[in-house]
Amino acid sequence: METRAGDPGAFAQFNLSRVDSPAFVVDVARLRGNLSILADIRDRAGIKMLSALKAFSMWRVAPLVGEYLDGVCTSGLWEALLAAEHYGGEIATYCAAYKAEDLPEICRLSDHVIFNSPGQLARFVPQIALARAGGAEFDVGLRINPLHAEGEVPRYDPCAPHSRLGFPVDQLTDEHMEGVDGLHFHTLCEQDFEPLRRTWEALNPRIQRWLPQLKWLNFGGGHHITRADYQRDELVEFLKSVKAETGCELYLEPGEAVALDAGILVGTVLDTHWNGMPLAITDVSATCHMPDAIEAPYRPAMLGELHPSPSGEGPGVGHVADNPHPNPSPEGEGLVVRLGGPSCLAGDVIGDYRLPFPAEPGRRFAFLDQAHYSMVKTTTFNGVPLPSIWLWDSDTDALEQVRKFGYEDFRDRLS
Ligand SMILES: Cc1ncc(COP(=O)(O)O)c(C=O)c1O
C-alpha cells in the first residue's frame, strides 16, 4: 500500500537528539494547521466535524482539538470514557457490536449511539428506552454498507465482499428504520473527494425514501482533507448541496486527517550486520510500534531518506537481489539497509532504506507521519519498551516530554 503522506514539514529542522529513543514527537503547530483546515471546511459547508479517537487520541492535546472541532467519534465504551473525561463537544459512538453491559454507560456518555445492524438495535430497544427514561439524551444511528467499493485494499475496504461493517443498504426496510435518527457510512481510506461523491451518488437513490425522517447523515472518515492536494472547495460545495437537498445535519469524522504529518517516531540504530544485504536492528519495532507497516503493509517514509529504496516496497519483497549496486558492508552513507526491530519476530522488518547517515550503532533516525494509527496501536510484545511521547511546537521550539513509559507499564498489563 502506498502512503500519500510523508511531508517532513518542520521536522526537517528538528534535532533528533533532543528526545529519548524511541519517542513519538508531535508538532503542535502542524496539528493546529490541520485542525484549522478542518474547521474551515466545517464552517464553509455548515456541517459538523468530529475527530476520530481511534486514529489519534493523544488526550494531552484534547483542548486544542476542542478549540477547532465539534467533538469526537469513539469506538466503544473506553474511548467514550476518554472522550467524556478529556474532550469537549459531541460524542458519536459506533461499535461493530455492543456488549449489553456497556450500553447504559455508552448511552449516558454519547450524543449519537450508532448500531451496526438493525438486529442489534432491535434487541437493545428496551435498554435504549431505559437509558432515556434515566435521563440520557442521545440519537440512535445505524451504520449502513453502501455496497459501493472505493477501497484499494480489501483489508481497509468496508464494502469488500462479505464485509461485516455496516448493514447492506439493499436489505434495509421501513421496519429497520424505526427509531433511527441518522444513518452512518464509513467506506474510505486516505481518499480524495471524488470517491466520496461517487459513494453518495450510489447510495442516495437507495436511501431517498427515509431521508425525510432523518436528522443527520454521517459520512465517516477516510477523507484526506488536510493533504495539500485534496479537493477542498469541491468537498465544501458537495456538502452544501447534500445538506440543502436532504435537510439533514451532516457529519464528517476524520481521524488521520487530524494528525496527518504531525508526528514522527524517533529511533536509534542498535546494531548492524550483513546477510546478503546490510541489516540494522533498531529500538523501533514494526510489530510493537508501527504495526500497520506489517498489517497494511506500507513502508513508513524516513526523515531525510536520500531516495526511496529500489522497489519502494515494504518488507518481504525480494528486491535486494535486483539492486544493481549491492553494498559490500553495512557501513557508509547512502546504502540500502534493511531496518528491523529488536523483537523475536522474523517479520519485524520496517523496510529497506537508503540511509542519510552511516548505518552504525548509536545513529538516530525518524519515521514520518507517525502521530496517527501508530501511537494508538503500540504493544509491549517481547517486553519491548513503549516510545515516550513528546510535544514540540515548531513555531516556538518549545519541547516537552508528555509521557515516559517504564517497566511498570509493561508489567501492569500482565498478571
Ligand atoms: C467508523 C469510522 N469513523 C472514522 C474513522 C476514521 O478514519 P480515518 O482515520 O481514515 O479518517 C474510521 C477509521 O477506521 C472508522 O472506522
The ligand as an ORCA input file, in Angstrom:
! r2SCAN-3c Opt
* xyz 0 1
  C     -16.355      4.457     11.740
  C     -15.093      5.201     11.471
  N     -15.095      6.541     11.523
  C     -13.965      7.249     11.298
  C     -12.764      6.623     11.023
  C     -11.546      7.452     10.805
  O     -11.000      7.222      9.543
  P      -9.678      7.954      9.055
  O      -8.703      7.907     10.162
  O      -9.229      7.142      7.885
  O     -10.069      9.330      8.679
  C     -12.738      5.217     10.955
  C     -11.486      4.512     10.655
  O     -11.385      3.331     10.568
  C     -13.926      4.483     11.192
  O     -13.931      3.148     11.165
*
